[in-house]
Amino acid sequence: MSDFLNLTGKTILVIGVANKKSVAWFTAKTLEEQGATVLYSVRSPARKASLEATLAGKPVFVCDVEAEGSAELLAAEIRAAGYETIHGIVHSIAFANYSEGFKPFHETKRKDFLQATAISAFSLVEVANAFKPLLAKHASVVTIGISSLLVTPDNYGYMGPIKAALDSASRFLAKSFSDHSEVRFNVVGAGPLKTSASAGIPGYLESYLYAEKLTLRKRNLATQEVANTAVFLLSERSSGLNATTVTVDAGLGSNFFDKEIVRLTMRMENKA
């Protein structure tokens, strides 16, 4: 059988593995199934310890992107470990401080917005710059975004603008890197997923169930489907895609006027 994706023997860094429900984990697992060598980066020693059984025998590094200089340190540690060439990077990192509960967007605190921006968006820029000397000429960098940057869900708050910044940063990195290489930068725009991170978003369950009714197939995304798209973008088979967001939402974004949703909404309106 031919190796269609041609990932065998490639070295891919996956940043952001949190647990077995995370997009990063599904992506890493699929990459290994395709013959790639996966380097894992986790946020803290505590996270590394919690994943000890899951990642036993695999190369695992610690990098808290909130700390300035952490990306450069990660690149140096990976090079010191004997990995001279990186063929791809998966950036699957997001954080928002909802410790005080949900607040209207206009009440967003500066410190929360800036912290979330540094971790969720600007870290992509820092990682790209730190790993520039290690990236193969045709390397691929993939980050995990959201399926629509135009909708304004109440319970997503300030992460909407930050995900927009991540999307834009990916395109600008693609342009910037084009001066000296053919490294590609793309975004997987994922629809709602059932992950541990999403569970921390206030009111997420109702939004998730609503989104499911809007998908054309009436079934929400599996995390594996998002991972599959990320793996494709990491492969040479996606060489024509650069500075692009690939939307993976099972048709949700095209189905705002689903007849069932319209019917149920109007029925409730008439009862009110």
C-alpha positions as CSV (number, residue, x, y, z in Angstrom):
1,M,0.0,0.0,0.0
2,S,1.3,3.4,-0.9
3,D,2.1,6.0,1.7
4,F,-0.4,8.6,0.4
5,L,0.4,11.3,3.0
6,N,4.1,10.6,3.0
7,L,4.5,11.3,6.7
8,T,6.6,8.2,7.4
9,G,9.9,9.3,9.0
10,K,8.8,12.9,9.4
11,T,9.3,14.6,12.8
12,I,6.3,16.6,14.0
13,L,6.0,18.7,17.1
14,V,2.6,18.7,18.7
15,I,2.1,21.5,21.3
16,G,-0.9,21.4,23.6
17,V,-1.7,17.8,24.5
18,A,-3.8,18.0,27.7
19,N,-5.6,14.7,27.9
20,K,-7.1,12.0,25.7
21,K,-10.0,14.2,24.7
22,S,-7.8,17.0,23.2
23,V,-7.4,17.8,19.6
24,A,-3.7,17.7,20.0
25,W,-3.8,14.1,21.3
26,F,-6.0,12.8,18.5
27,T,-3.7,14.6,16.0
28,A,-0.6,13.1,17.5
29,K,-2.1,9.6,17.7
30,T,-3.0,9.8,14.0
31,L,0.4,11.1,13.0
32,E,2.0,8.2,14.7
33,E,-0.3,5.8,12.9
34,Q,0.9,7.4,9.7
35,G,4.5,6.7,10.6
36,A,5.6,10.1,11.9
37,T,7.8,10.7,14.9
38,V,5.9,12.9,17.3
39,L,7.5,15.2,19.8
40,Y,5.1,16.2,22.6
41,S,5.0,19.6,24.3
42,V,2.9,20.0,27.4
43,R,2.2,23.0,29.6
44,S,3.8,22.1,32.9
45,P,5.6,19.4,34.9
46,A,2.3,18.6,36.6
47,R,0.7,18.0,33.2
48,K,3.6,15.8,32.1
49,A,3.1,13.7,35.2
50,S,-0.6,13.4,34.6
51,L,0.2,12.1,31.1
52,E,3.0,9.8,32.2
53,A,1.1,6.6,31.4
54,T,-0.3,7.9,28.2
55,L,3.0,9.2,26.8
56,A,5.3,6.6,28.3
57,G,8.4,6.1,26.1
58,K,7.6,9.1,23.9
59,P,9.7,12.3,23.8
60,V,7.9,14.8,26.0
61,F,9.0,18.4,26.6
62,V,7.6,21.1,28.9
63,C,6.7,24.5,27.6
64,D,4.5,27.1,29.2
65,V,4.0,29.6,26.4
66,E,2.8,32.3,28.8
67,A,6.4,32.7,30.0
68,E,8.4,34.9,27.8
69,G,11.3,33.1,26.1
70,S,9.7,29.6,26.6
71,A,9.4,28.9,22.9
72,E,13.2,29.6,22.4
73,L,14.0,27.3,25.3
74,L,11.8,24.5,23.9
75,A,13.5,24.8,20.5
76,A,16.9,24.6,22.2
77,E,15.9,21.5,24.3
78,I,14.5,19.7,21.2
79,R,17.7,20.4,19.3
80,A,19.8,19.3,22.2
81,A,17.8,16.1,22.3
82,G,19.1,15.3,18.8
83,Y,16.2,16.6,16.6
84,E,17.8,18.8,14.0
85,T,14.9,19.0,11.5
86,I,11.2,19.6,12.2
87,H,8.8,18.8,9.4
88,G,5.7,20.2,11.0
89,I,4.2,21.9,14.1
90,V,0.8,21.6,15.6
91,H,-0.2,24.5,17.7
92,S,-3.3,23.5,19.8
93,I,-3.3,26.0,22.7
94,A,-6.0,28.1,24.1
95,F,-6.7,29.6,27.5
96,A,-9.3,32.0,28.9
97,N,-9.8,33.0,32.5
98,Y,-13.4,32.3,33.4
99,S,-12.7,32.0,37.1
100,E,-15.0,34.8,37.9
101,G,-17.8,33.4,35.7
102,F,-19.1,34.7,32.5
103,K,-19.3,38.5,32.0
104,P,-20.5,40.6,29.1
105,F,-17.8,41.3,26.5
106,H,-17.6,45.0,27.4
107,E,-16.7,44.1,31.0
108,T,-13.6,42.1,29.9
109,K,-10.6,42.8,32.0
110,R,-7.4,44.0,30.4
111,K,-5.3,41.4,32.2
112,D,-7.5,38.5,31.2
113,F,-7.6,39.7,27.5
114,L,-3.9,40.1,27.3
115,Q,-3.1,36.9,29.1
116,A,-5.5,34.9,26.8
117,T,-4.0,36.7,23.7
118,A,-0.4,35.8,24.7
119,I,-1.2,32.2,25.3
120,S,-3.8,31.5,22.6
121,A,-2.6,33.7,19.7
122,F,0.8,35.3,20.0
123,S,2.4,32.1,21.1
124,L,2.0,30.9,17.5
125,V,4.3,33.8,16.4
126,E,6.8,33.0,19.1
127,V,6.9,29.3,18.3
128,A,7.3,29.9,14.6
129,N,10.2,32.3,15.2
130,A,11.9,30.1,17.7
131,F,11.7,27.0,15.4
132,K,12.6,28.8,12.2
133,P,16.1,27.5,12.1
134,L,14.9,23.9,12.6
135,L,12.0,23.9,10.2
136,A,12.5,21.9,6.9
137,K,12.1,24.0,3.7
138,H,8.6,22.6,3.0
139,A,7.5,22.3,6.7
140,S,3.9,22.8,7.6
141,V,2.6,24.7,10.7
142,V,-1.1,24.1,11.7
143,T,-3.0,25.8,14.4
144,I,-6.5,25.0,15.7
145,G,-9.0,27.8,15.4
146,I,-12.8,28.0,15.2
147,S,-15.2,27.5,12.4
148,S,-16.6,31.0,12.2
149,L,-15.1,34.3,13.2
150,L,-18.2,36.3,12.3
151,V,-20.7,34.9,14.9
152,T,-20.8,36.3,18.4
153,P,-21.8,33.6,20.9
154,D,-22.5,35.2,24.3
155,N,-20.7,32.5,26.2
156,Y,-17.5,32.6,24.2
157,G,-16.8,36.2,25.2
158,Y,-13.4,37.7,24.5
159,M,-12.0,34.5,23.0
160,G,-13.8,35.3,19.7
161,P,-11.6,38.3,19.0
162,I,-8.5,36.4,20.2
163,K,-9.3,33.5,17.8
164,A,-9.6,36.0,15.0
165,A,-6.1,37.3,16.0
166,L,-4.8,33.7,15.8
167,D,-6.3,33.3,12.3
168,S,-4.8,36.5,11.1
169,A,-1.4,35.8,12.7
170,S,-1.3,32.5,10.8
171,R,-1.8,34.3,7.5
172,F,0.8,37.0,8.3
173,L,3.3,34.2,9.3
174,A,2.7,32.5,5.9
175,K,3.6,35.8,4.2
176,S,6.6,36.6,6.4
177,F,8.1,33.1,6.0
178,S,7.6,33.2,2.2
179,D,10.6,35.5,1.9
180,H,13.0,32.7,2.8
181,S,11.2,29.4,2.7
182,E,8.2,27.4,1.5
183,V,7.0,26.8,5.1
184,R,3.2,26.8,5.1
185,F,0.8,28.1,7.8
186,N,-2.8,27.0,7.9
187,V,-5.7,27.0,10.4
188,V,-8.2,24.3,11.1
189,G,-11.4,26.1,11.8
190,A,-13.2,23.6,14.0
191,G,-16.8,23.6,14.9
192,P,-18.0,22.8,18.5
193,L,-16.2,19.8,20.0
194,K,-16.7,17.8,23.2
195,T,-13.4,18.4,24.9
196,S,-12.2,19.0,28.4
197,A,-11.3,22.6,27.4
198,S,-14.8,23.3,26.0
199,A,-16.4,22.0,29.2
200,G,-14.9,25.0,31.0
201,I,-16.9,27.5,28.8
202,P,-20.0,28.7,30.7
203,G,-23.2,27.4,29.1
204,Y,-21.3,25.4,26.5
205,L,-23.4,22.2,26.6
206,E,-26.5,24.0,25.4
207,S,-24.5,25.7,22.6
208,Y,-23.0,22.3,21.7
209,L,-26.4,20.6,21.5
210,Y,-27.8,23.5,19.5
211,A,-24.9,23.4,17.0
212,E,-25.6,19.7,16.5
213,K,-29.1,20.4,15.3
214,L,-27.6,22.9,12.8
215,T,-25.2,20.4,11.2
216,L,-26.4,19.0,7.9
217,R,-26.0,15.5,9.2
218,K,-27.6,16.3,12.6
219,R,-24.5,15.0,14.3
220,N,-21.7,17.0,15.8
221,L,-18.1,16.8,15.0
222,A,-15.9,14.0,16.3
223,T,-12.5,15.3,17.5
224,Q,-10.9,12.7,15.2
225,E,-12.4,14.5,12.2
226,V,-10.6,17.7,13.2
227,A,-7.4,15.8,13.8
228,N,-7.7,14.2,10.3
229,T,-7.8,17.6,8.7
230,A,-4.8,18.8,10.7
231,V,-2.8,15.7,9.6
232,F,-3.7,16.3,6.0
233,L,-2.5,19.9,6.3
234,L,0.8,18.7,7.8
235,S,1.3,16.4,4.8
236,E,2.8,17.1,1.4
237,R,-0.6,16.3,-0.1
238,S,-1.8,19.7,1.0
239,S,1.1,21.6,-0.5
240,G,-1.2,24.0,-2.4
241,L,-2.8,25.2,0.8
242,N,-1.1,28.2,2.5
243,A,-2.5,31.1,4.6
244,T,-5.8,29.3,4.6
245,T,-8.4,28.4,7.1
246,V,-10.0,25.0,6.4
247,T,-13.5,25.0,8.0
248,V,-14.5,21.7,9.6
249,D,-18.0,22.0,10.9
250,A,-20.2,19.4,9.3
251,G,-22.1,22.1,7.4
252,L,-23.2,24.0,10.4
253,G,-22.1,27.4,9.0
254,S,-24.3,26.9,5.9
255,N,-27.5,25.9,7.7
256,F,-28.7,28.9,9.7
257,F,-32.2,28.5,8.3
258,D,-32.6,24.8,9.0
259,K,-36.4,24.2,8.7
260,E,-36.6,22.2,12.0
261,I,-34.9,25.0,14.0
262,V,-37.0,27.7,12.3
263,R,-40.2,25.7,13.1
264,L,-39.3,25.1,16.7
265,T,-38.3,28.7,17.2
266,M,-41.5,30.1,15.7
267,R,-43.6,27.6,17.7
268,M,-42.0,28.9,20.9
269,E,-42.5,32.5,19.8
270,N,-46.2,31.9,19.2
271,K,-46.5,30.4,22.6
272,A,-44.9,33.4,24.3
